Amino acid sequence: MTFSFHPEAETEFNEAIDYYERKDLGLGYVFAVEVNATIQRIIAFPSAWPTLKGEIRRALVRRFPYGVLYAMTESEIKVVAVMYLHRKPDYWGHRV
């Protein structure tokens, strides 16, 4: 199974990496590793996380207050948001 990012999800992922890197040198890398590990868990067990809205599911990122929101097909995981958990909860709704 493969995965891809919605363009806005990729932008927010990169912005979060930059934010953590500015906070502490190397922390952006740690964040990126944790998000990628979350995506790998999603690929391995795509139905393991609860649905939020429609077919969108959310897997929490370890060590950081983020969730990976995704939709799945038979062959692909589509990441629709790398969501900061303290942000307006439905901001990503227009992406699906």
C-alpha positions in Angstrom: 0.0 0.0 0.0 1.2 3.5 -0.8 0.4 6.9 0.6 0.2 10.4 -0.6 -0.4 13.9 0.9 -3.1 16.3 0.1 -1.1 19.4 -1.0 -2.3 21.4 2.0 -1.5 18.5 4.4 2.1 18.4 3.0 2.4 22.2 3.5 1.2 22.0 7.1 3.6 19.0 7.7 6.5 21.0 6.4 5.5 24.1 8.4 5.3 22.1 11.6 8.8 20.6 10.9 10.1 24.2 10.4 8.4 25.4 13.6 9.9 22.6 15.8 13.3 23.0 14.2 13.2 26.7 15.1 12.3 25.8 18.7 15.1 23.4 19.1 17.7 22.3 16.6 16.9 18.7 15.6 13.4 18.7 17.0 12.0 19.2 13.5 13.7 16.0 12.4 12.3 14.1 15.5 8.8 15.4 14.6 9.2 14.3 11.0 10.3 10.8 12.1 7.3 10.5 14.5 4.8 11.5 11.7 6.4 9.1 9.3 6.2 6.3 11.9 2.5 7.1 12.4 2.0 6.9 8.6 3.8 3.5 8.6 1.5 2.3 11.4 -1.5 3.5 9.3 -0.3 1.6 6.3 0.2 -1.6 8.3 -3.2 -1.3 10.1 -5.4 1.1 8.1 -8.7 0.3 9.9 -7.2 0.5 13.4 -8.1 4.1 14.1 -11.6 5.6 14.7 -13.4 7.6 12.1 -13.9 11.3 12.6 -16.2 12.4 9.8 -17.4 10.2 6.9 -14.4 8.0 5.9 -11.8 10.2 7.5 -9.8 8.5 10.3 -7.3 10.0 12.8 -4.1 8.4 14.2 -2.3 10.2 16.9 1.4 11.1 16.6 3.5 10.0 19.5 5.3 12.7 21.6 3.7 15.6 19.8 0.1 17.1 19.9 -0.7 16.1 16.3 -2.9 13.7 14.5 -2.6 12.3 11.0 -6.0 12.4 9.3 -6.4 10.1 6.4 -8.8 8.3 4.0 -8.1 4.9 2.6 -8.8 3.0 -0.6 -7.8 -0.5 -1.4 -4.4 0.6 -2.6 -3.6 4.0 -1.1 -3.7 6.0 2.1 -4.5 9.7 1.4 -3.2 12.0 4.2 -5.7 14.9 4.3 -4.2 16.7 7.3 -1.3 16.7 9.7 -3.4 18.4 12.4 -2.3 20.3 15.4 -4.8 19.0 18.0 -5.4 22.3 19.6 -6.6 23.9 16.4 -10.1 24.4 15.1 -11.2 20.7 14.7 -12.9 20.9 11.3 -10.6 23.2 9.4 -9.6 20.4 7.0 -13.1 19.5 6.0 -12.9 21.2 2.6 -10.1 18.8 1.6 -12.3 15.7 1.2 
